[in-house]
Amino acid sequence: MCGRCSQRANRNSDIAGTTHTLLVTFHQTCKDVKKQRLLCPVCLHWDPRPEDGAGPGVGYCAKKDLITRIRCECNVFEEATPMKVEAKNRSIYGMIPGEGEEEEE
């Protein structure tokens, strides 16, 4: 790579992080977003609701029954493990006939 090309590449990489990211306004519980864990995206009760057009970082908390920004502290946070998600879906939608049964030949 020539000198001019490397300068151009460095210049573009400097601004890439600021021009290609979505603006997200976090909840006031997030004092230092880079060091704190964002709880809502991994919470069992979080629904990002993209159909509402609320924008990035905003979603619905089913436990609190409100639309909120992504939080870093929450008293109702529950990690969304695959087993918990499956149990929640089963409680909402019920059992699907044949689910859990393996077909024998």
Backbone atoms as SQL, in Angstrom:
CREATE TABLE atoms (id INTEGER PRIMARY KEY, chain TEXT, resi INTEGER, resn TEXT, atom TEXT, x REAL, y REAL, z REAL);
INSERT INTO atoms VALUES
  (1, 'A', 1, 'MET', 'N', 0.859, -1.176, 0.000),
  (2, 'A', 1, 'MET', 'CA', 0.000, 0.000, 0.000),
  (3, 'A', 1, 'MET', 'C', 0.901, 1.235, 0.000),
  (4, 'A', 2, 'CYS', 'N', 0.595, 2.203, -0.836),
  (5, 'A', 2, 'CYS', 'CA', 1.412, 3.411, -0.912),
  (6, 'A', 2, 'CYS', 'C', 1.134, 4.326, 0.289),
  (7, 'A', 3, 'GLY', 'N', 1.928, 5.319, 0.456),
  (8, 'A', 3, 'GLY', 'CA', 1.795, 6.242, 1.581),
  (9, 'A', 3, 'GLY', 'C', 0.453, 6.958, 1.609),
  (10, 'A', 4, 'ARG', 'N', 0.009, 7.402, 0.403),
  (11, 'A', 4, 'ARG', 'CA', -1.268, 8.111, 0.340),
  (12, 'A', 4, 'ARG', 'C', -2.435, 7.192, 0.693),
  (13, 'A', 5, 'CYS', 'N', -2.380, 5.930, 0.228),
  (14, 'A', 5, 'CYS', 'CA', -3.469, 4.979, 0.509),
  (15, 'A', 5, 'CYS', 'C', -3.556, 4.679, 1.993),
  (16, 'A', 6, 'SER', 'N', -2.407, 4.514, 2.654),
  (17, 'A', 6, 'SER', 'CA', -2.438, 4.213, 4.086),
  (18, 'A', 6, 'SER', 'C', -2.950, 5.408, 4.877),
  (19, 'A', 7, 'GLN', 'N', -2.629, 6.628, 4.428),
  (20, 'A', 7, 'GLN', 'CA', -3.148, 7.820, 5.098),
  (21, 'A', 7, 'GLN', 'C', -4.660, 7.893, 4.954),
  (22, 'A', 8, 'ARG', 'N', -5.159, 7.576, 3.762),
  (23, 'A', 8, 'ARG', 'CA', -6.592, 7.601, 3.507),
  (24, 'A', 8, 'ARG', 'C', -7.303, 6.541, 4.359),
  (25, 'A', 9, 'ALA', 'N', -6.706, 5.352, 4.441),
  (26, 'A', 9, 'ALA', 'CA', -7.295, 4.274, 5.238),
  (27, 'A', 9, 'ALA', 'C', -7.343, 4.660, 6.708),
  (28, 'A', 10, 'ASN', 'N', -6.287, 5.284, 7.214),
  (29, 'A', 10, 'ASN', 'CA', -6.271, 5.713, 8.613),
  (30, 'A', 10, 'ASN', 'C', -7.323, 6.777, 8.871),
  (31, 'A', 11, 'ARG', 'N', -7.458, 7.697, 7.939),
  (32, 'A', 11, 'ARG', 'CA', -8.441, 8.764, 8.100),
  (33, 'A', 11, 'ARG', 'C', -9.854, 8.176, 8.150),
  (34, 'A', 12, 'ASN', 'N', -10.151, 7.218, 7.273),
  (35, 'A', 12, 'ASN', 'CA', -11.482, 6.610, 7.249),
  (36, 'A', 12, 'ASN', 'C', -11.757, 5.784, 8.493),
  (37, 'A', 13, 'SER', 'N', -10.744, 5.074, 8.995),
  (38, 'A', 13, 'SER', 'CA', -10.969, 4.267, 10.189),
  (39, 'A', 13, 'SER', 'C', -11.200, 5.149, 11.405),
  (40, 'A', 14, 'ASP', 'N', -10.653, 6.362, 11.394),
  (41, 'A', 14, 'ASP', 'CA', -10.863, 7.270, 12.516),
  (42, 'A', 14, 'ASP', 'C', -12.316, 7.711, 12.622),
  (43, 'A', 15, 'ILE', 'N', -12.979, 7.892, 11.478),
  (44, 'A', 15, 'ILE', 'CA', -14.354, 8.379, 11.520),
  (45, 'A', 15, 'ILE', 'C', -15.393, 7.269, 11.386),
  (46, 'A', 16, 'ALA', 'N', -14.959, 6.040, 11.066),
  (47, 'A', 16, 'ALA', 'CA', -15.907, 4.952, 10.832),
  (48, 'A', 16, 'ALA', 'C', -16.780, 4.677, 12.043),
  (49, 'A', 17, 'GLY', 'N', -16.212, 4.741, 13.232),
  (50, 'A', 17, 'GLY', 'CA', -16.985, 4.470, 14.433),
  (51, 'A', 17, 'GLY', 'C', -18.035, 5.518, 14.734),
  (52, 'A', 18, 'THR', 'N', -17.846, 6.734, 14.250),
  (53, 'A', 18, 'THR', 'CA', -18.807, 7.797, 14.543),
  (54, 'A', 18, 'THR', 'C', -19.857, 7.966, 13.456),
  (55, 'A', 19, 'THR', 'N', -19.561, 7.531, 12.246),
  (56, 'A', 19, 'THR', 'CA', -20.515, 7.744, 11.163),
  (57, 'A', 19, 'THR', 'C', -21.397, 6.534, 10.891),
  (58, 'A', 20, 'HIS', 'N', -21.037, 5.368, 11.409),
  (59, 'A', 20, 'HIS', 'CA', -21.781, 4.163, 11.087),
  (60, 'A', 20, 'HIS', 'C', -22.425, 3.506, 12.310),
  (61, 'A', 21, 'THR', 'N', -22.661, 4.259, 13.348),
  (62, 'A', 21, 'THR', 'CA', -23.301, 3.699, 14.528),
  (63, 'A', 21, 'THR', 'C', -24.646, 4.381, 14.741),
  (64, 'A', 22, 'LEU', 'N', -25.589, 3.640, 15.290),
  (65, 'A', 22, 'LEU', 'CA', -26.887, 4.209, 15.589),
  (66, 'A', 22, 'LEU', 'C', -26.821, 4.962, 16.909),
  (67, 'A', 23, 'LEU', 'N', -27.463, 6.104, 16.978),
  (68, 'A', 23, 'LEU', 'CA', -27.486, 6.853, 18.219),
  (69, 'A', 23, 'LEU', 'C', -28.414, 6.162, 19.209),
  (70, 'A', 24, 'VAL', 'N', -27.894, 5.847, 20.368),
  (71, 'A', 24, 'VAL', 'CA', -28.680, 5.209, 21.409),
  (72, 'A', 24, 'VAL', 'C', -28.570, 6.062, 22.656),
  (73, 'A', 25, 'THR', 'N', -29.701, 6.461, 23.199),
  (74, 'A', 25, 'THR', 'CA', -29.707, 7.188, 24.455),
  (75, 'A', 25, 'THR', 'C', -30.061, 6.189, 25.536),
  (76, 'A', 26, 'PHE', 'N', -29.122, 5.939, 26.446),
  (77, 'A', 26, 'PHE', 'CA', -29.335, 4.964, 27.494),
  (78, 'A', 26, 'PHE', 'C', -30.058, 5.578, 28.682),
  (79, 'A', 27, 'HIS', 'N', -30.625, 4.729, 29.514),
  (80, 'A', 27, 'HIS', 'CA', -31.317, 5.139, 30.727),
  (81, 'A', 27, 'HIS', 'C', -30.316, 5.784, 31.683),
  (82, 'A', 28, 'GLN', 'N', -30.793, 6.629, 32.586),
  (83, 'A', 28, 'GLN', 'CA', -29.884, 7.318, 33.496),
  (84, 'A', 28, 'GLN', 'C', -29.176, 6.380, 34.472),
  (85, 'A', 29, 'THR', 'N', -29.590, 5.100, 34.553),
  (86, 'A', 29, 'THR', 'CA', -28.875, 4.137, 35.398),
  (87, 'A', 29, 'THR', 'C', -27.521, 3.769, 34.794),
  (88, 'A', 30, 'CYS', 'N', -27.309, 4.095, 33.529),
  (89, 'A', 30, 'CYS', 'CA', -26.041, 3.797, 32.851),
  (90, 'A', 30, 'CYS', 'C', -25.124, 5.005, 32.944),
  (91, 'A', 31, 'LYS', 'N', -24.268, 4.997, 33.948),
  (92, 'A', 31, 'LYS', 'CA', -23.338, 6.109, 34.145),
  (93, 'A', 31, 'LYS', 'C', -22.141, 5.990, 33.205),
  (94, 'A', 32, 'ASP', 'N', -21.629, 4.774, 33.020),
  (95, 'A', 32, 'ASP', 'CA', -20.486, 4.529, 32.149),
  (96, 'A', 32, 'ASP', 'C', -20.802, 3.304, 31.292),
  (97, 'A', 33, 'VAL', 'N', -21.382, 3.521, 30.129),
  (98, 'A', 33, 'VAL', 'CA', -21.889, 2.450, 29.262),
  (99, 'A', 33, 'VAL', 'C', -20.795, 1.466, 28.864),
  (100, 'A', 34, 'LYS', 'N', -19.573, 1.938, 28.673),
  (101, 'A', 34, 'LYS', 'CA', -18.501, 1.043, 28.232),
  (102, 'A', 34, 'LYS', 'C', -18.073, 0.070, 29.329),
  (103, 'A', 35, 'LYS', 'N', -18.266, 0.419, 30.594),
  (104, 'A', 35, 'LYS', 'CA', -17.846, -0.441, 31.694),
  (105, 'A', 35, 'LYS', 'C', -19.014, -1.201, 32.322),
  (106, 'A', 36, 'GLN', 'N', -20.225, -0.716, 32.174),
  (107, 'A', 36, 'GLN', 'CA', -21.381, -1.362, 32.778),
  (108, 'A', 36, 'GLN', 'C', -22.020, -2.348, 31.806),
  (109, 'A', 37, 'ARG', 'N', -22.707, -3.332, 32.347),
  (110, 'A', 37, 'ARG', 'CA', -23.410, -4.322, 31.527),
  (111, 'A', 37, 'ARG', 'C', -24.788, -3.788, 31.168),
  (112, 'A', 38, 'LEU', 'N', -25.142, -3.863, 29.889),
  (113, 'A', 38, 'LEU', 'CA', -26.469, -3.444, 29.441),
  (114, 'A', 38, 'LEU', 'C', -27.421, -4.606, 29.699),
  (115, 'A', 39, 'LEU', 'N', -28.340, -4.432, 30.627),
  (116, 'A', 39, 'LEU', 'CA', -29.179, -5.537, 31.082),
  (117, 'A', 39, 'LEU', 'C', -30.349, -5.854, 30.159),
  (118, 'A', 40, 'CYS', 'N', -31.037, -4.872, 29.673),
  (119, 'A', 40, 'CYS', 'CA', -32.281, -5.102, 28.925),
  (120, 'A', 40, 'CYS', 'C', -32.149, -6.063, 27.737),
  (121, 'A', 41, 'PRO', 'N', -31.145, -5.930, 26.877),
  (122, 'A', 41, 'PRO', 'CA', -31.072, -6.839, 25.721),
  (123, 'A', 41, 'PRO', 'C', -30.937, -8.314, 26.080),
  (124, 'A', 42, 'VAL', 'N', -30.492, -8.645, 27.287),
  (125, 'A', 42, 'VAL', 'CA', -30.349, -10.045, 27.688),
  (126, 'A', 42, 'VAL', 'C', -31.351, -10.429, 28.777),
  (127, 'A', 43, 'CYS', 'N', -32.378, -9.622, 28.959),
  (128, 'A', 43, 'CYS', 'CA', -33.385, -9.868, 29.995),
  (129, 'A', 43, 'CYS', 'C', -34.559, -10.673, 29.433),
  (130, 'A', 44, 'LEU', 'N', -35.106, -11.525, 30.270),
  (131, 'A', 44, 'LEU', 'CA', -36.249, -12.354, 29.900),
  (132, 'A', 44, 'LEU', 'C', -37.486, -11.517, 29.589),
  (133, 'A', 45, 'HIS', 'N', -37.603, -10.370, 30.202),
  (134, 'A', 45, 'HIS', 'CA', -38.802, -9.542, 30.080),
  (135, 'A', 45, 'HIS', 'C', -38.699, -8.469, 28.997),
  (136, 'A', 46, 'TRP', 'N', -37.601, -8.404, 28.262),
  (137, 'A', 46, 'TRP', 'CA', -37.350, -7.349, 27.271),
  (138, 'A', 46, 'TRP', 'C', -37.940, -7.697, 25.922),
  (139, 'A', 47, 'ASP', 'N', -38.602, -6.738, 25.303),
  (140, 'A', 47, 'ASP', 'CA', -39.117, -6.861, 23.942),
  (141, 'A', 47, 'ASP', 'C', -38.706, -5.587, 23.209),
  (142, 'A', 48, 'PRO', 'N', -37.793, -5.668, 22.237),
  (143, 'A', 48, 'PRO', 'CA', -37.295, -4.458, 21.590),
  (144, 'A', 48, 'PRO', 'C', -38.343, -3.710, 20.764),
  (145, 'A', 49, 'ARG', 'N', -39.453, -4.377, 20.413),
  (146, 'A', 49, 'ARG', 'CA', -40.554, -3.731, 19.685),
  (147, 'A', 49, 'ARG', 'C', -40.121, -2.918, 18.468),
  (148, 'A', 50, 'PRO', 'N', -39.459, -3.532, 17.504),
  (149, 'A', 50, 'PRO', 'CA', -39.028, -2.763, 16.335),
  (150, 'A', 50, 'PRO', 'C', -40.193, -2.222, 15.516),
  (151, 'A', 51, 'GLU', 'N', -41.370, -2.855, 15.640),
  (152, 'A', 51, 'GLU', 'CA', -42.517, -2.407, 14.853),
  (153, 'A', 51, 'GLU', 'C', -43.060, -1.067, 15.339),
  (154, 'A', 52, 'ASP', 'N', -42.723, -0.651, 16.554),
  (155, 'A', 52, 'ASP', 'CA', -43.193, 0.631, 17.060),
  (156, 'A', 52, 'ASP', 'C', -42.402, 1.809, 16.519),
  (157, 'A', 53, 'GLY', 'N', -41.210, 1.532, 15.960),
  (158, 'A', 53, 'GLY', 'CA', -40.400, 2.611, 15.401),
  (159, 'A', 53, 'GLY', 'C', -39.858, 3.556, 16.452),
  (160, 'A', 54, 'ALA', 'N', -39.695, 3.063, 17.683),
  (161, 'A', 54, 'ALA', 'CA', -39.230, 3.915, 18.769),
  (162, 'A', 54, 'ALA', 'C', -37.746, 4.245, 18.648),
  (163, 'A', 55, 'GLY', 'N', -37.015, 3.495, 17.856),
  (164, 'A', 55, 'GLY', 'CA', -35.602, 3.764, 17.674),
  (165, 'A', 55, 'GLY', 'C', -34.741, 2.791, 18.445),
  (166, 'A', 56, 'PRO', 'N', -33.447, 2.823, 18.194),
  (167, 'A', 56, 'PRO', 'CA', -32.544, 1.900, 18.861),
  (168, 'A', 56, 'PRO', 'C', -32.412, 2.229, 20.346),
  (169, 'A', 57, 'GLY', 'N', -32.305, 1.198, 21.155),
  (170, 'A', 57, 'GLY', 'CA', -32.126, 1.395, 22.587),
  (171, 'A', 57, 'GLY', 'C', -33.404, 1.583, 23.360),
  (172, 'A', 58, 'VAL', 'N', -34.545, 1.509, 22.693),
  (173, 'A', 58, 'VAL', 'CA', -35.836, 1.666, 23.362),
  (174, 'A', 58, 'VAL', 'C', -36.636, 0.392, 23.172),
  (175, 'A', 59, 'GLY', 'N', -37.279, -0.052, 24.228),
  (176, 'A', 59, 'GLY', 'CA', -38.066, -1.270, 24.137),
  (177, 'A', 59, 'GLY', 'C', -39.092, -1.351, 25.249),
  (178, 'A', 60, 'TYR', 'N', -39.780, -2.469, 25.275),
  (179, 'A', 60, 'TYR', 'CA', -40.868, -2.681, 26.229),
  (180, 'A', 60, 'TYR', 'C', -40.435, -3.677, 27.292),
  (181, 'A', 61, 'CYS', 'N', -40.615, -3.329, 28.552),
  (182, 'A', 61, 'CYS', 'CA', -40.351, -4.233, 29.667),
  (183, 'A', 61, 'CYS', 'C', -41.691, -4.822, 30.086),
  (184, 'A', 62, 'ALA', 'N', -41.870, -6.126, 29.848),
  (185, 'A', 62, 'ALA', 'CA', -43.140, -6.785, 30.168),
  (186, 'A', 62, 'ALA', 'C', -43.369, -6.870, 31.670),
  (187, 'A', 63, 'LYS', 'N', -42.309, -6.984, 32.438),
  (188, 'A', 63, 'LYS', 'CA', -42.439, -7.093, 33.894),
  (189, 'A', 63, 'LYS', 'C', -42.898, -5.779, 34.510),
  (190, 'A', 64, 'LYS', 'N', -42.333, -4.663, 34.039),
  (191, 'A', 64, 'LYS', 'CA', -42.712, -3.341, 34.560),
  (192, 'A', 64, 'LYS', 'C', -43.873, -2.733, 33.794),
  (193, 'A', 65, 'ASP', 'N', -44.205, -3.326, 32.631),
  (194, 'A', 65, 'ASP', 'CA', -45.279, -2.846, 31.762),
  (195, 'A', 65, 'ASP', 'C', -45.061, -1.385, 31.363),
  (196, 'A', 66, 'LEU', 'N', -43.861, -1.118, 30.819),
  (197, 'A', 66, 'LEU', 'CA', -43.582, 0.230, 30.344),
  (198, 'A', 66, 'LEU', 'C', -42.531, 0.199, 29.238),
  (199, 'A', 67, 'ILE', 'N', -42.526, 1.250, 28.452),
  (200, 'A', 67, 'ILE', 'CA', -41.522, 1.414, 27.411),
  (201, 'A', 67, 'ILE', 'C', -40.377, 2.187, 28.038),
  (202, 'A', 68, 'THR', 'N', -39.159, 1.674, 27.857),
  (203, 'A', 68, 'THR', 'CA', -38.001, 2.261, 28.524),
  (204, 'A', 68, 'THR', 'C', -36.772, 2.206, 27.636),
  (205, 'A', 69, 'ARG', 'N', -35.778, 2.979, 28.014),
  (206, 'A', 69, 'ARG', 'CA', -34.475, 2.891, 27.364),
  (207, 'A', 69, 'ARG', 'C', -33.684, 1.768, 28.023),
  (208, 'A', 70, 'ILE', 'N', -32.636, 1.293, 27.370),
  (209, 'A', 70, 'ILE', 'CA', -31.807, 0.220, 27.911),
  (210, 'A', 70, 'ILE', 'C', -31.205, 0.660, 29.238),
  (211, 'A', 71, 'ARG', 'N', -31.335, -0.229, 30.242),
  (212, 'A', 71, 'ARG', 'CA', -30.859, 0.066, 31.590),
  (213, 'A', 71, 'ARG', 'C', -29.609, -0.725, 31.927),
  (214, 'A', 72, 'CYS', 'N', -28.848, -0.204, 32.897),
  (215, 'A', 72, 'CYS', 'CA', -27.666, -0.892, 33.415),
  (216, 'A', 72, 'CYS', 'C', -27.910, -1.403, 34.828),
  (217, 'A', 73, 'GLU', 'N', -28.979, -0.977, 35.455),
  (218, 'A', 73, 'GLU', 'CA', -29.388, -1.454, 36.773),
  (219, 'A', 73, 'GLU', 'C', -30.896, -1.656, 36.738),
  (220, 'A', 74, 'CYS', 'N', -31.364, -2.764, 37.313),
  (221, 'A', 74, 'CYS', 'CA', -32.801, -3.039, 37.302),
  (222, 'A', 74, 'CYS', 'C', -33.136, -4.041, 38.406),
  (223, 'A', 75, 'ASN', 'N', -34.201, -3.783, 39.137),
  (224, 'A', 75, 'ASN', 'CA', -34.580, -4.670, 40.232),
  (225, 'A', 75, 'ASN', 'C', -35.415, -5.869, 39.772),
  (226, 'A', 76, 'VAL', 'N', -35.839, -5.920, 38.520),
  (227, 'A', 76, 'VAL', 'CA', -36.615, -7.057, 38.012),
  (228, 'A', 76, 'VAL', 'C', -35.861, -7.832, 36.921),
  (229, 'A', 77, 'PHE', 'N', -34.563, -7.549, 36.765),
  (230, 'A', 77, 'PHE', 'CA', -33.760, -8.214, 35.737),
  (231, 'A', 77, 'PHE', 'C', -33.700, -9.718, 35.982),
  (232, 'A', 78, 'GLU', 'N', -33.910, -10.478, 34.904),
  (233, 'A', 78, 'GLU', 'CA', -33.800, -11.927, 34.950),
  (234, 'A', 78, 'GLU', 'C', -33.139, -12.373, 33.647),
  (235, 'A', 79, 'GLU', 'N', -31.977, -13.008, 33.777),
  (236, 'A', 79, 'GLU', 'CA', -31.214, -13.446, 32.607),
  (237, 'A', 79, 'GLU', 'C', -32.055, -14.373, 31.735),
  (238, 'A', 80, 'ALA', 'N', -32.075, -14.118, 30.438),
  (239, 'A', 80, 'ALA', 'CA', -32.869, -14.912, 29.491),
  (240, 'A', 80, 'ALA', 'C', -32.060, -16.114, 29.023),
  (241, 'A', 81, 'THR', 'N', -32.058, -17.173, 29.804),
  (242, 'A', 81, 'THR', 'CA', -31.396, -18.405, 29.395),
  (243, 'A', 81, 'THR', 'C', -32.331, -19.164, 28.456),
  (244, 'A', 82, 'PRO', 'N', -31.800, -20.057, 27.633),
  (245, 'A', 82, 'PRO', 'CA', -32.665, -20.812, 26.709),
  (246, 'A', 82, 'PRO', 'C', -33.803, -21.560, 27.430),
  (247, 'A', 83, 'MET', 'N', -33.517, -22.118, 28.595),
  (248, 'A', 83, 'MET', 'CA', -34.562, -22.849, 29.337),
  (249, 'A', 83, 'MET', 'C', -35.661, -21.915, 29.832),
  (250, 'A', 84, 'LYS', 'N', -35.269, -20.728, 30.312),
  (251, 'A', 84, 'LYS', 'CA', -36.260, -19.765, 30.800),
  (252, 'A', 84, 'LYS', 'C', -37.108, -19.222, 29.655),
  (253, 'A', 85, 'VAL', 'N', -36.476, -18.978, 28.512),
  (254, 'A', 85, 'VAL', 'CA', -37.214, -18.485, 27.345),
  (255, 'A', 85, 'VAL', 'C', -38.217, -19.533, 26.877),
  (256, 'A', 86, 'GLU', 'N', -37.793, -20.795, 26.838),
  (257, 'A', 86, 'GLU', 'CA', -38.677, -21.877, 26.433),
  (258, 'A', 86, 'GLU', 'C', -39.848, -22.026, 27.404),
  (259, 'A', 87, 'ALA', 'N', -39.574, -21.932, 28.697),
  (260, 'A', 87, 'ALA', 'CA', -40.643, -22.031, 29.701),
  (261, 'A', 87, 'ALA', 'C', -41.621, -20.867, 29.583),
  (262, 'A', 88, 'LYS', 'N', -41.090, -19.671, 29.329),
  (263, 'A', 88, 'LYS', 'CA', -41.960, -18.496, 29.166),
  (264, 'A', 88, 'LYS', 'C', -42.847, -18.654, 27.933),
  (265, 'A', 89, 'ASN', 'N', -42.243, -19.083, 26.818),
  (266, 'A', 89, 'ASN', 'CA', -43.023, -19.289, 25.595),
  (267, 'A', 89, 'ASN', 'C', -44.090, -20.364, 25.790),
  (268, 'A', 90, 'ARG', 'N', -43.752, -21.415, 26.529),
  (269, 'A', 90, 'ARG', 'CA', -44.711, -22.485, 26.792),
  (270, 'A', 90, 'ARG', 'C', -45.877, -21.959, 27.642),
  (271, 'A', 91, 'SER', 'N', -45.582, -21.075, 28.590),
  (272, 'A', 91, 'SER', 'CA', -46.658, -20.526, 29.422),
  (273, 'A', 91, 'SER', 'C', -47.557, -19.577, 28.622),
  (274, 'A', 92, 'ILE', 'N', -46.979, -18.907, 27.630),
  (275, 'A', 92, 'ILE', 'CA', -47.771, -17.987, 26.799),
  (276, 'A', 92, 'ILE', 'C', -48.560, -18.738, 25.734),
  (277, 'A', 93, 'TYR', 'N', -47.877, -19.614, 25.006),
  (278, 'A', 93, 'TYR', 'CA', -48.483, -20.259, 23.840),
  (279, 'A', 93, 'TYR', 'C', -48.981, -21.670, 24.101),
  (280, 'A', 94, 'GLY', 'N', -48.610, -22.264, 25.237),
  (281, 'A', 94, 'GLY', 'CA', -49.015, -23.630, 25.531),
  (282, 'A', 94, 'GLY', 'C', -48.119, -24.639, 24.835),
  (283, 'A', 95, 'MET', 'N', -48.451, -25.895, 25.038),
  (284, 'A', 95, 'MET', 'CA', -47.667, -26.971, 24.424),
  (285, 'A', 95, 'MET', 'C', -48.142, -27.200, 22.990),
  (286, 'A', 96, 'ILE', 'N', -47.200, -27.448, 22.117),
  (287, 'A', 96, 'ILE', 'CA', -47.525, -27.775, 20.734),
  (288, 'A', 96, 'ILE', 'C', -47.684, -29.288, 20.665),
  (289, 'A', 97, 'PRO', 'N', -48.772, -29.781, 20.062),
  (290, 'A', 97, 'PRO', 'CA', -48.940, -31.240, 19.974),
  (291, 'A', 97, 'PRO', 'C', -47.720, -31.900, 19.332),
  (292, 'A', 98, 'GLY', 'N', -47.224, -32.925, 19.974),
  (293, 'A', 98, 'GLY', 'CA', -46.064, -33.626, 19.449),
  (294, 'A', 98, 'GLY', 'C', -44.748, -33.052, 19.932),
  (295, 'A', 99, 'GLU', 'N', -44.782, -31.925, 20.643),
  (296, 'A', 99, 'GLU', 'CA', -43.559, -31.322, 21.138),
  (297, 'A', 99, 'GLU', 'C', -42.998, -32.167, 22.278),
  (298, 'A', 100, 'GLY', 'N', -41.724, -32.380, 22.256),
  (299, 'A', 100, 'GLY', 'CA', -41.086, -33.156, 23.308),
  (300, 'A', 100, 'GLY', 'C', -41.153, -34.648, 23.070),
  (301, 'A', 101, 'GLU', 'N', -41.979, -35.070, 22.143),
  (302, 'A', 101, 'GLU', 'CA', -42.075, -36.499, 21.835),
  (303, 'A', 101, 'GLU', 'C', -41.215, -36.769, 20.613),
  (304, 'A', 102, 'GLU', 'N', -40.385, -37.780, 20.707),
  (305, 'A', 102, 'GLU', 'CA', -39.571, -38.136, 19.554),
  (306, 'A', 102, 'GLU', 'C', -40.265, -39.239, 18.788),
  (307, 'A', 103, 'GLU', 'N', -40.221, -39.119, 17.482),
  (308, 'A', 103, 'GLU', 'CA', -40.881, -40.135, 16.637),
  (309, 'A', 103, 'GLU', 'C', -40.031, -41.396, 16.626),
  (310, 'A', 104, 'GLU', 'N', -40.680, -42.516, 16.810),
  (311, 'A', 104, 'GLU', 'CA', -39.981, -43.795, 16.755),
  (312, 'A', 104, 'GLU', 'C', -40.359, -44.492, 15.467),
  (313, 'A', 105, 'GLU', 'N', -39.377, -45.116, 14.863),
  (314, 'A', 105, 'GLU', 'CA', -39.651, -45.805, 13.605),
  (315, 'A', 105, 'GLU', 'C', -39.706, -47.280, 13.812);
